Amino acid sequence: MKKIVFLNDGIFGYASGMSTSCGGAERQQWLLAHALVNNGWMVTVGVRDLLGSGMRSSIDGVNFVGIGKSQALLSWYHFLRSERPDWWYWRCAYHLWGPSVELAKLTGVRTIFAAAFDSDVQVRRALVLRPRWWPLYAWDLMRSDRIFLQHGGQLSALPAKWRKKAHIVPSIAGFHATGKPHVNREQYVAWVGMLREHKRPDLLIEIARQIPNIRFIVCGGATKHRSPSGYGDAVIQSLKSLPNVKFLGQVSPEKAQQVIQDAAILLSTSEGEGFPNTFLQAWASGTPVISLMIDPDSVIERAGLGVVSGRIENAVKDIDVLMESPQQREEIACRTRKYMDENHSEAVVVGAFNSTLSGSSGD
């Protein structure tokens, strides 16, 4: 039996049903860990803050181990030596992943780096913390045994010298939702995400102002991650001032899914993503997506999964049109469910995952 480890407290948060859990990368790692266990892998997750040192827990077959709060690299090294996995999976650009790869090589563990944001493949722009450490991050990509990408656009943007060991492994849906027929759905537009600057909630506010006859339900909390101080608080005040917006704040993952699942439309105003989890949640439940800018590999337009508006005025018109046509939304819902089954099911994702690890590293 092959063994893989992850190191991320957020995975434990999702696994244990913590209502404060958030983050698409963390959610994807939990879904992947669970899917791998279902398909014969042994999976262990190292946890620094949410489990006491040495404590162990098992949730749905995934093992969690408290690794202590000492210096991160030292904790990770001891974790690798004690667990002796075949692979270590890391998702998202991080300045310490470079030296971590060397620790893995010292312990005979092969490494997988998985891109989350599109900027993760642009080495000079990837790091949020310690951006001047980008050469160390470049070392990480050079020395990792595999690079996993979410879509073809990320592969094209990755420097050519690393593409031989890069593979597209789709994000995983993780559930099968049975959304209501659109004729029976509430007439509102959902917007779900942390109130970060790159998600452009300011554009959501402008769109909502221009169509006061349309209801919006917004889920998301303020955060300093990838945003200046006070940004999220200012957005919250603006959202609360709009009579057609119901602002729920940060909600549990289950509540966020329910909001998306019951909506007529999911709106995305983000200008920077990878492959948004909210798109997968919407399409799995038959909810069309209206995206202002994001469309990985043009899948929304190619597969007819919603609309890419491009401009605020177009988004306003697109929302009006879809709101007035439950039949059109239902036709889109049929396409979204078919697309999810064919491209983001557990079987498809785990199959791609396993096949990329079976060959040579490509170094």
Order of alpha helices (4+ residues) and beta strands (2+ residues): beta-alpha-alpha-beta-beta-beta-alpha-beta-alpha-beta-alpha-beta-alpha-beta-beta-alpha-beta-alpha-beta-alpha-beta-alpha-beta-alpha-beta-alpha-alpha-alpha
